[in-house]
């Protein structure tokens, strides 16, 4: 019974199966969709070697997943690449790395169909590639000047870099075409170049970071980063005193130099600033202020001798920059190892006082030696109560004779000769070259002991306190004074060691004034007047081209 029923149902079942099969073959099923993409929609910072993928909701007909249906564009520019399909995923592999910082659009068209033939709805999505690493701030800045010689050069990037790509090949420093040796390091987002040795002063250097520098994703900087800077201008010696190869330098010379900028006084010392005579060091005191340094010898330098001064690279400016190189210069002192020749007074030596315009005495004086006045007449000799004789006069205050231009012959001619000889002696004294001592005490010689030699001052000389002149009986002193000579009250000049007043010559361009109760030694050759104030004593000769004024003085010829 059951078997017969089954047999009867077989044709009907076959008809139903066949009908069902025909119905399925004409229905493609639902449309496929893109279920996920890589990169995701609107993704940013994507690597430039990104492979674009799309996963479908169902198996696709592989023959419909092609470079025609699956495309990638950078703006309106198509990107070439290879399209593949596997499982339910389509892949677009660009033929070259993508552009940095660019928006790309991936598209799968309706030409892509499922395995059952259903078409995909047009699908697009965008993503943005990562930006290239950007070289940022440099230190020093481009075109910077005054850069320190020990500068560590650095460059900061826009993001983290691959340390392996920051090396001596990709980060260099050059001076012209010369490569500067140094160590390259990288930390954080900053690369540094540390020169092996100090850079040269006032020099242009160029730093370069090449496109070999890459970020962690392997992206290189777009172009070489190049910048230049100039190192600090090192201090230099602008001038020296004495100048190089100077001759006739005073034996009391304070050696000095001027720098191009203010210096660190702690670096200007007896170690960095020296003076030598040959290989022998000269002892002295070193001082500095601002741009000037001085070396003051402890003792008077030798006459007619070569000395060498040196300031070393140990001398530094306020920023710690040293001189580029040692500065060395030499000079030769003046004077002579032989004895200085005495000033030839000619016939003016016959007078203890000789003047041209007048000789006046206020209080009673005691004068030992002859007096002479020319071209002025005897009437211009006052205060001495003269008694006339033939060709001369006498005075109770004078142990000697008094001569004037209007007295009997041969006095006038003798006086003319004496005055001319006085002028010649003045010129001789003023014109002696190569002084042993120049500007001693800047004109204040109070308290000093003066040894033999030629002294020169460009201004007034004062004796505010006692002065000692020390030397032998044959030694000579010549004092060249461009201004006045002023001796204070009660101040005394003392001779020691056998020094003699006749060998001491004071050439004075201005006036000579000897204070009250003072004591003076030597021959004064004055271009103007000589005033010997009340109670002063004078051992020497007063030879004036104008007048001599006395006031109760003891005047004695040497």
C-alpha positions as CSV (number, residue, x, y, z in Angstrom):
1,X,0.0,0.0,0.0
2,X,2.7,2.4,0.9
3,X,4.9,1.4,-1.9
4,X,2.1,2.0,-4.5
5,X,1.5,5.4,-3.1
6,X,5.2,6.3,-3.3
7,X,5.3,5.2,-6.9
8,X,2.4,7.3,-7.8
9,X,3.9,10.4,-6.1
10,X,7.3,10.3,-7.9
11,X,6.3,12.0,-11.2
12,X,4.6,14.8,-9.3
13,X,7.7,15.4,-7.1
14,X,10.0,15.4,-10.1
15,X,7.8,18.1,-11.7
16,X,7.9,20.2,-8.6
17,X,11.7,19.9,-8.3
18,X,12.2,20.9,-12.0
19,X,9.9,23.8,-11.5
20,X,11.8,24.9,-8.4
21,X,15.1,24.7,-10.2
22,X,13.9,26.9,-13.0
23,X,12.6,29.4,-10.5
24,X,16.1,29.7,-8.6
25,X,18.2,30.1,-11.8
26,X,16.4,33.3,-12.7
27,X,16.7,35.0,-9.2
28,X,20.3,36.6,-8.6
29,X,19.6,37.1,-4.9
30,X,20.1,40.2,-2.8
31,X,22.7,43.0,-3.9
32,X,26.1,42.7,-2.3
33,X,27.4,45.5,-0.1
34,X,30.9,46.6,1.1
35,X,30.9,45.7,4.8
36,X,34.4,47.2,5.6
37,X,37.3,49.0,4.1
38,X,40.9,49.6,4.8
39,X,41.6,52.4,5.3
40,X,38.4,53.3,6.9
41,X,36.2,56.1,5.6
42,X,37.9,59.5,6.3
43,X,40.9,57.8,7.9
44,X,43.9,60.2,8.3
45,X,47.6,59.7,8.7
46,X,47.7,56.6,6.5
47,X,51.1,55.3,5.4
48,X,52.2,56.1,1.9
49,X,52.5,52.4,1.2
50,X,48.9,51.7,2.1
51,X,47.1,48.9,0.3
52,X,43.4,49.6,-0.1
53,X,41.0,46.8,0.6
54,X,37.2,46.3,0.6
55,X,35.4,43.4,2.2
56,X,32.0,42.4,0.8
57,X,28.9,41.1,2.4
58,X,28.9,38.0,0.1
59,X,31.1,36.2,-2.3
60,X,31.7,38.2,-5.4
61,X,32.3,37.2,-9.0
62,X,36.1,37.6,-9.2
63,X,35.9,38.4,-12.9
64,X,34.0,41.6,-12.0
65,X,36.6,42.8,-9.5
66,X,39.1,44.6,-11.9
67,X,41.1,47.8,-12.3
68,X,38.0,49.1,-14.1
69,X,35.6,48.5,-11.2
70,X,38.0,49.1,-8.3
71,X,39.9,52.4,-8.7
72,X,41.9,54.8,-6.6
73,X,42.3,58.5,-7.4
74,X,44.3,61.4,-6.0
75,X,41.9,64.2,-6.7
76,X,41.1,63.8,-10.4
77,X,44.3,61.8,-11.0
78,X,44.0,58.0,-11.3
79,X,46.4,55.9,-9.4
80,X,47.9,52.9,-11.1
81,X,47.8,49.7,-9.3
82,X,47.0,46.0,-9.2
83,X,43.6,44.7,-8.2
84,X,43.1,41.2,-6.8
85,X,40.3,39.3,-5.2
86,X,40.3,36.6,-2.6
87,X,37.5,35.2,-0.4
88,X,35.2,38.1,0.0
89,X,38.0,40.8,-0.1
90,X,39.1,42.9,-3.0
91,X,42.6,44.5,-2.8
92,X,44.0,47.5,-4.7
93,X,47.9,47.6,-4.4
94,X,49.3,51.0,-5.8
95,X,52.2,50.6,-8.2
96,X,54.1,53.4,-6.3
97,X,54.0,54.9,-2.9
98,X,51.3,57.5,-2.4
99,X,51.8,61.2,-2.2
100,X,52.1,62.6,1.3
101,X,49.4,64.7,2.9
102,X,47.0,63.9,0.1
103,X,43.3,62.9,0.0
104,X,42.7,59.7,-1.9
105,X,39.3,58.4,-3.1
106,X,38.7,54.7,-3.5
107,X,35.7,53.6,-5.7
108,X,34.0,50.3,-6.5
109,X,31.4,50.6,-9.2
110,X,28.2,48.7,-9.9
111,X,30.2,46.6,-12.3
112,X,31.3,44.6,-9.4
113,X,28.8,41.7,-8.9
114,X,28.2,39.0,-6.6
115,X,28.7,35.3,-7.4
116,X,24.9,35.1,-8.1
117,X,25.1,38.2,-10.4
118,X,23.8,40.9,-8.2
119,X,25.4,44.3,-8.7
120,X,27.1,46.3,-6.0
121,X,25.8,49.7,-5.4
122,X,28.4,52.4,-6.2
123,X,30.7,52.7,-3.2
124,X,33.3,55.4,-2.5
125,X,35.4,56.3,0.5
126,X,38.2,58.7,1.3
127,X,41.4,58.7,3.3
128,X,44.3,61.0,3.8
129,X,48.0,59.9,3.7
130,X,50.5,60.8,6.4
131,X,52.4,64.1,6.0
132,X,56.1,64.0,5.4
133,X,58.4,64.7,8.3
134,X,59.2,68.4,8.3
135,X,62.5,69.9,9.5
136,X,61.5,72.7,11.9
137,X,63.5,75.0,14.1
138,X,67.2,75.1,13.7
139,X,69.7,76.2,16.3
140,X,71.5,78.4,15.4
141,X,68.9,80.0,13.1
142,X,69.6,80.5,9.5
143,X,71.9,83.4,8.9
144,X,72.6,83.8,12.7
145,X,75.7,85.7,13.6
146,X,77.8,85.8,16.7
147,X,77.4,82.0,17.3
148,X,79.5,80.6,20.1
149,X,82.6,78.6,19.1
150,X,81.4,75.6,21.2
151,X,77.9,75.6,19.7
152,X,76.0,72.3,19.4
153,X,74.1,72.5,16.2
154,X,70.5,71.1,16.3
155,X,67.4,70.6,14.2
156,X,63.9,69.8,15.5
157,X,61.5,67.8,13.3
158,X,57.7,67.9,13.1
159,X,57.5,64.3,14.5
160,X,59.5,61.4,15.7
161,X,62.2,60.2,13.3
162,X,63.9,56.9,12.8
163,X,67.1,57.3,14.8
164,X,69.0,55.0,12.5
165,X,68.6,57.5,9.7
166,X,69.9,60.4,11.7
167,X,73.7,59.9,11.4
168,X,76.9,61.5,10.2
169,X,75.9,60.8,6.6
170,X,72.6,62.6,6.8
171,X,73.5,65.4,9.2
172,X,76.7,67.3,8.3
173,X,78.5,70.5,9.1
174,X,80.9,72.1,6.6
175,X,83.0,75.2,6.4
176,X,83.2,75.9,2.7
177,X,84.1,72.5,1.2
178,X,85.7,71.3,4.4
179,X,83.7,68.7,6.4
180,X,83.8,69.4,10.1
181,X,84.2,66.3,12.2
182,X,81.6,65.8,15.0
183,X,79.1,63.5,16.7
184,X,75.5,63.1,15.6
185,X,72.8,62.2,18.1
186,X,69.0,62.0,18.1
187,X,66.5,62.1,20.9
188,X,62.8,62.9,21.1
189,X,62.3,64.9,17.9
190,X,65.6,66.7,17.8
191,X,68.9,65.8,16.1
192,X,72.2,67.3,17.2
193,X,75.6,67.8,15.8
194,X,78.4,68.3,18.3
195,X,81.7,69.4,16.6
196,X,84.8,67.5,17.8
197,X,86.7,70.7,18.4
198,X,85.9,74.4,18.8
199,X,84.8,76.2,15.6
200,X,86.8,79.0,14.1
201,X,85.9,82.6,14.9
202,X,84.1,84.9,12.5
203,X,83.6,82.1,10.0
204,X,80.5,80.9,8.0
205,X,79.4,77.3,8.6
206,X,76.7,75.4,6.7
207,X,74.6,72.6,8.2
208,X,72.8,70.1,6.1
209,X,70.2,67.4,6.9
210,X,69.5,65.2,3.8
211,X,66.5,63.4,2.6
212,X,68.1,60.3,4.0
213,X,66.5,61.3,7.3
214,X,63.2,59.4,7.6
215,X,60.4,59.1,10.1
216,X,59.3,55.9,11.8
217,X,57.1,55.0,8.8
218,X,60.1,55.4,6.5
219,X,59.0,58.7,5.1
220,X,61.9,61.0,4.2
221,X,61.9,64.7,4.5
222,X,60.8,66.3,1.2
223,X,64.2,68.0,0.5
224,X,67.5,68.6,2.1
225,X,67.4,71.1,4.9
226,X,70.3,73.5,4.6
227,X,71.1,76.5,6.8
228,X,74.1,78.6,7.6
229,X,75.4,80.7,10.4
230,X,78.5,82.8,11.3
231,X,80.5,82.3,14.4
232,X,81.3,85.0,16.9
233,X,83.8,87.7,16.0
234,X,86.7,86.9,18.3
235,X,88.4,89.7,20.3
236,X,91.5,91.0,18.6
237,X,94.2,93.4,19.7
238,X,93.5,96.7,18.0
239,X,96.6,98.6,19.1
240,X,99.7,98.3,21.2
241,X,101.7,100.9,23.0
242,X,104.6,101.0,22.2
243,X,103.7,100.0,18.6
244,X,105.5,97.1,16.9
245,X,109.2,97.9,16.3
246,X,109.0,101.2,18.1
247,X,112.4,102.7,19.0
248,X,113.4,105.2,21.6
249,X,110.8,103.9,24.0
250,X,111.0,105.4,27.5
251,X,112.6,103.1,30.0
252,X,109.8,103.7,32.4
253,X,107.2,102.8,29.8
254,X,104.0,101.2,30.9
255,X,103.3,98.6,28.1
256,X,99.6,98.7,27.0
257,X,97.3,97.3,24.5
258,X,93.7,97.9,23.4
259,X,91.3,95.1,22.5
260,X,88.4,95.3,20.1
261,X,85.9,94.7,22.9
262,X,85.7,94.5,26.7
263,X,87.7,91.7,28.2
264,X,87.3,89.4,31.2
265,X,89.8,91.0,33.6
266,X,90.3,87.6,35.4
267,X,91.9,86.3,32.2
268,X,94.4,89.2,31.9
269,X,97.1,88.2,34.2
270,X,100.8,87.8,34.6
271,X,100.4,84.5,32.9
272,X,98.7,85.8,29.8
273,X,100.4,89.2,29.5
274,X,104.2,89.1,29.7
275,X,107.2,91.1,28.9
276,X,110.6,89.6,28.1
277,X,114.1,90.8,27.4
278,X,115.4,87.9,25.2
279,X,114.4,84.8,27.2
280,X,114.4,86.7,30.5
281,X,111.0,87.5,31.9
282,X,110.5,91.1,33.2
283,X,108.7,91.3,36.5
284,X,105.8,93.7,36.6
285,X,102.2,94.3,37.5
286,X,99.3,93.5,35.1
287,X,96.1,95.4,35.2
288,X,93.0,95.6,32.9
289,X,89.9,97.7,32.5
290,X,87.3,97.3,29.8
291,X,89.2,97.2,26.5
292,X,92.6,98.1,27.9
293,X,95.4,96.0,29.5
294,X,98.6,97.3,31.0
295,X,101.9,95.9,32.1
296,X,103.9,98.1,34.5
297,X,107.5,96.9,34.9
298,X,108.7,96.6,38.5
299,X,111.9,98.3,37.6
300,X,113.2,100.7,35.0
301,X,113.9,99.0,31.7
302,X,117.5,98.8,30.4
303,X,118.6,101.5,27.9
304,X,118.8,100.8,24.2
305,X,117.4,97.2,24.6
306,X,114.9,95.2,22.7
307,X,111.9,93.9,24.7
308,X,109.1,91.6,23.5
309,X,105.5,91.8,24.9
310,X,103.0,88.9,24.5
311,X,99.3,88.5,25.1
312,X,98.2,84.9,24.8
313,X,95.0,83.2,23.8
314,X,94.3,82.8,27.5
315,X,92.9,86.3,27.4
316,X,89.2,86.1,26.8
317,X,86.3,88.4,26.3
318,X,83.2,88.7,28.6
319,X,81.6,85.8,26.7
320,X,84.5,83.5,27.2
321,X,85.8,83.9,23.6
322,X,89.6,83.8,23.5
323,X,92.0,85.7,21.2
324,X,92.3,83.8,18.0
325,X,96.1,83.7,18.4
326,X,98.9,85.1,20.5
327,X,99.7,88.7,19.8
328,X,103.5,89.4,20.0
329,X,105.3,92.7,19.4
330,X,108.7,94.1,20.2
331,X,110.1,97.5,20.8
332,X,113.5,99.1,21.7
333,X,114.1,101.3,24.6
334,X,115.7,104.8,24.3
335,X,118.5,106.2,26.2
336,X,122.0,104.9,25.9
337,X,124.2,102.7,27.8
338,X,126.9,105.4,27.6
339,X,126.7,108.5,29.8
340,X,124.3,111.2,28.8
341,X,126.2,114.3,27.6
342,X,125.8,117.4,29.6
343,X,124.1,120.5,28.1
344,X,126.7,122.9,26.9
345,X,125.8,126.3,28.6
346,X,128.5,128.2,26.7
347,X,129.3,131.5,28.2
348,X,125.9,131.5,30.1
349,X,127.7,129.3,32.6
350,X,129.4,132.4,33.9
351,X,126.2,133.6,35.5
352,X,124.2,132.3,38.5
353,X,121.3,134.4,37.2
354,X,120.8,135.4,33.6
355,X,117.7,137.0,32.2
356,X,116.5,139.1,29.2
357,X,113.8,141.4,30.6
358,X,114.4,141.9,34.3
359,X,115.7,140.7,37.6
360,X,113.8,141.8,40.7
361,X,114.3,141.1,44.4
362,X,111.7,141.8,47.0
363,X,113.4,141.0,50.3
364,X,117.1,140.8,51.1
365,X,118.7,137.9,49.4
366,X,122.2,136.3,49.5
367,X,123.4,135.5,46.0
368,X,126.8,133.9,45.2
369,X,127.8,134.3,41.6
370,X,127.5,136.9,38.8
371,X,124.1,138.3,37.5
372,X,123.4,139.2,33.9
373,X,120.6,141.0,32.1
374,X,120.3,141.6,28.4
375,X,118.9,143.2,26.3
376,X,117.2,145.0,29.1
377,X,119.1,147.9,30.9
378,X,120.4,148.0,34.4
379,X,117.3,149.9,35.5
380,X,115.4,146.6,35.2
381,X,117.4,145.1,38.0
382,X,115.6,146.1,41.2
383,X,115.7,145.4,44.9
384,X,119.5,144.8,45.0
385,X,120.7,148.4,45.8
386,X,123.3,148.4,43.0
387,X,126.5,150.4,43.0
388,X,127.8,151.2,39.5
389,X,131.3,150.5,38.4
390,X,132.9,150.5,35.0
391,X,131.2,147.8,33.0
392,X,129.4,146.2,35.9
393,X,127.7,147.0,39.2
394,X,127.9,145.6,42.7
395,X,125.5,144.8,45.5
396,X,125.8,144.0,49.2
397,X,123.4,141.1,48.5
398,X,125.6,139.7,45.7
399,X,128.9,137.9,46.1
400,X,130.0,138.6,42.5
401,X,129.2,141.2,39.9
402,X,126.0,142.4,38.3
403,X,126.0,143.0,34.5
404,X,123.4,144.8,32.3
405,X,123.2,145.5,28.5
406,X,123.6,149.3,28.9
407,X,126.9,149.1,30.8
408,X,130.3,149.9,29.5
409,X,132.0,147.7,26.9
410,X,132.7,144.8,26.6
411,X,129.7,144.0,28.9
412,X,127.0,144.4,26.2
413,X,128.7,142.0,23.7
414,X,129.5,139.5,26.4
415,X,125.9,139.5,27.6
416,X,124.6,139.1,24.0
417,X,126.9,136.1,23.6
418,X,125.8,134.7,26.9
419,X,122.1,135.1,26.1
420,X,122.6,133.5,22.7
421,X,124.4,130.6,24.4
422,X,121.5,130.3,26.9
423,X,119.1,130.0,24.0
424,X,121.3,127.5,22.3
425,X,121.5,125.5,25.6
426,X,117.7,125.6,25.9
427,X,117.3,124.2,22.4
428,X,119.9,121.5,23.0
429,X,118.2,120.4,26.2
430,X,114.7,120.5,24.6
431,X,115.8,118.6,21.5
432,X,117.5,115.6,23.1
433,X,115.9,112.5,21.6
434,X,115.0,109.0,22.9
435,X,114.2,109.8,26.6
436,X,114.9,107.2,29.2
437,X,111.8,108.2,31.1
438,X,108.5,109.6,29.6
439,X,105.6,111.1,31.5
440,X,107.0,109.8,34.8
441,X,104.3,110.0,37.4
442,X,102.2,111.8,34.8
443,X,104.1,114.9,35.9
444,X,103.9,114.4,39.7
445,X,107.4,113.4,40.8
446,X,106.9,114.0,44.5
447,X,108.5,111.4,46.7
448,X,110.5,109.9,43.8
449,X,114.2,109.1,43.5
450,X,115.5,110.1,40.1
451,X,118.3,108.2,38.6
452,X,120.5,109.6,35.8
453,X,119.0,109.9,32.3
454,X,116.8,111.9,30.0
455,X,113.2,112.6,31.2
456,X,110.4,114.0,29.2
457,X,106.9,115.3,30.0
458,X,104.3,116.8,27.7
459,X,102.8,119.0,30.4
460,X,103.4,120.5,33.8
461,X,105.7,118.9,36.3
462,X,105.1,119.3,40.0
463,X,107.0,118.5,43.2
464,X,104.4,118.4,45.9
465,X,106.8,116.5,48.2
466,X,110.5,115.9,48.6
467,X,112.5,114.5,45.7
468,X,115.9,112.7,45.7
469,X,118.3,112.8,42.8
470,X,120.7,109.9,43.0
471,X,123.8,109.3,41.0
472,X,127.6,109.8,40.8
473,X,129.5,113.0,40.3
474,X,129.7,112.4,36.6
475,X,126.1,111.4,35.9
476,X,123.8,113.7,33.9
477,X,120.1,114.5,34.3
478,X,118.1,116.3,31.7
479,X,114.4,117.1,32.4
480,X,112.4,118.1,29.4
481,X,109.2,119.9,30.6
482,X,106.7,121.1,28.0
483,X,104.7,123.0,30.6
484,X,105.4,124.7,34.0
485,X,107.7,123.5,36.8
486,X,106.1,124.0,40.2
487,X,107.8,123.1,43.5
488,X,105.5,123.3,46.6
489,X,106.4,125.2,49.8
490,X,109.0,123.7,52.0
491,X,109.7,120.9,49.5
492,X,113.4,120.0,49.1
493,X,115.5,118.4,46.4
494,X,118.3,116.3,47.9
495,X,121.3,115.1,46.0
496,X,122.8,111.7,47.0
497,X,125.6,109.4,45.8
498,X,127.8,112.3,44.6
499,X,125.2,113.9,42.2
500,X,126.1,117.5,41.4
501,X,123.8,120.4,40.7
502,X,125.9,121.5,37.7
503,X,125.0,118.2,36.0
504,X,121.2,118.6,36.5
505,X,119.3,120.5,33.7
506,X,115.7,121.5,34.0
507,X,114.4,122.7,30.6
508,X,111.1,124.4,31.2
509,X,108.9,125.6,28.4
510,X,106.6,127.5,30.8
511,X,107.3,129.2,34.1
512,X,109.4,127.8,37.0
513,X,108.1,128.5,40.5
514,X,109.9,127.5,43.6
515,X,107.7,127.6,46.7
516,X,108.5,129.4,50.0
517,X,111.3,127.9,52.1
518,X,111.8,125.2,49.5
519,X,115.2,124.0,48.3
520,X,116.1,123.5,44.7
521,X,119.1,121.9,42.9
522,X,120.1,122.2,39.3
523,X,120.3,124.5,36.3
524,X,116.9,125.9,35.2
525,X,116.7,126.8,31.5
526,X,113.3,128.5,31.3
527,X,111.6,129.8,28.1
528,X,109.7,132.3,30.3
529,X,110.1,133.4,33.9
530,X,111.7,131.9,37.0
531,X,110.1,132.9,40.4
532,X,111.9,132.0,43.6
533,X,109.4,132.6,46.4
534,X,110.1,133.9,50.0
535,X,112.9,132.1,51.9
536,X,113.6,129.5,49.2
537,X,117.1,128.4,48.6
538,X,118.5,127.6,45.2
539,X,121.7,125.8,44.4
540,X,122.3,126.0,40.6
541,X,121.7,128.5,37.9
542,X,118.5,130.5,37.0
543,X,118.7,131.1,33.2
544,X,115.4,132.7,32.0
545,X,114.4,134.1,28.6
546,X,112.2,136.6,30.4
547,X,112.6,137.6,34.0
548,X,113.8,136.2,37.3
549,X,112.0,137.2,40.6
550,X,113.7,136.8,44.0
551,X,112.3,137.2,47.5
552,X,114.8,136.9,50.3
553,X,116.5,133.9,48.8
554,X,119.9,132.1,49.2
555,X,121.1,131.5,45.6
556,X,124.4,129.8,45.1
557,X,126.1,128.8,41.8
558,X,127.3,125.2,41.6
